[in-house]
């Protein structure tokens, strides 16, 4: 096999695995994130669906952009073992990026939910004593 054939095989395998992982994670986030967002937005389903869709699109854009930027290799790939090594290291980086994006989305969701649930929080505790009001000093 020619060295360029190994490089093409590496790129094709990398793209197939990376795009598949990105789609799987994004679908999982969108599917399970909807329930969380509906709760966070107080049952407002249209708003939750809109935010969920926007987060999904952003997730795709960031991760597919990262996959595209990391596709290029400067190594000469001359054998099947080298194909596996390069693909494994590149897909590993994509998986780390997907993991960071996943935790970032969880952080965003939890912040949205906490803010949306503030109206359900109990009122502050009543004070158990009061201070006497200050009186103005009398001028003698």
N, C-alpha and C positions, 0 to 999 in steps of 0.2 A: 504494500500500500504506500502511496505517496505521502510525504509529510503534510501536504495541504489537505489530503483526505482525512487525516487524523484531526487536523484543526477544525475542519467542517463538521466532523462527527462530534467533536467536543462542544462546539457552539450549538449544534442541534440538540444534543442531549441536555446541555445546560439550560437552553431556552425552554425545552419541553418540561423539564422538572421544575424550574423556577416559576414559570407561568402557571403550571398546574398547582403548585403550592400556594401561590398568591391567590388564585381563584378560590381554592378550597378554604383558605383562612378568611378571605373577604366574605364569602357566602356564610360561613359560620358566624362571623361577627355581625353581619346584617340580620341574619335570622334570629339570633339570640339577643342581639342588642335592641331589637324593636320592643320587646316586652319591657326591658329595663327603661327605655326612653319613654314609653307610654306612661309608666309609673312616675318617672321623673317629671313629666310635663302634666301631671295631674289628670291623666286620662284623655288628654287632647291628642287623639290618634293622628289627625292630619299633620299636626306640627311634629309629632314624634316620627312619623313616616318620612317627612321631608328632611328632618335632621339626620335620620338614619341613612337615607339615600345620599345626602351630601357627604357624610362621613365615609360611606362606602366608596364613592367616587374619589374622594381624597386619598383613601387607602390604596386604591388601584393606581392612581397617578404616582404617588410617592414610591410605591414598591416596584411598579413596572419601570419607572424611571431609574431606580437603583439597579434593577436587573439589567437594563440596557447599558448603563454606565460601566457595570462590572463585567460585561461580556468579553471585552477585548482581553487577549492574553499576549504577552510578549515572549512567552516560552515557545521553543520548538517542540512540538508534540510528535514523537517518532514511534510510539507504540501504544497498544491498548492499555497497559498499566498506567502510562502517563495520562491517557484520556481520563481514566477513572480518578486519578489523583487531582487533576485540574478541575474536573467537574465536581468532585467531592468538596474541594476547598471553596469553589465559587458558590455551590449550592449551600454550603455551611454558612457562608456570609449572608446569603439571602435569607436563610432560616433565622439567623440572629436578627437581621433587620425586621423580619416579620414578627419575631417575638417582641422586639422593642416597640414596634407599631401597635401590637396587640396590647401591651401594658400601657402604652400611651392612651389608646382608646379606652381602656378600663379606667384610667385616671380621669379622663374627660367625662365619661359616663357617670362616675361616682360623684364628681363635682356637680354635674347637672342634676343628678338625683338629690344630692344634699340640699342644693339651692331650691329645688322644686318641693322638697318636703318641709321646708322651714315653716310654712303656714300650719303644719300639723303639730309642731313642737308645743309642749306645755308652756304656759305663761311662766315668767320668772317667779321665784319664791318671794312671798311677801316678807317685808322686814319684821323683825321681832321687837324693835324699839325705834323711837324717833328722837331726834335731837331737837332741843328747844330752839326756836328761831333767834337769831342775833338781834339785839336791840341796839339802836344807835346810841353812842355815848352822849350824855348830856353835857352841854357847855355850861360851866359854872360862872 
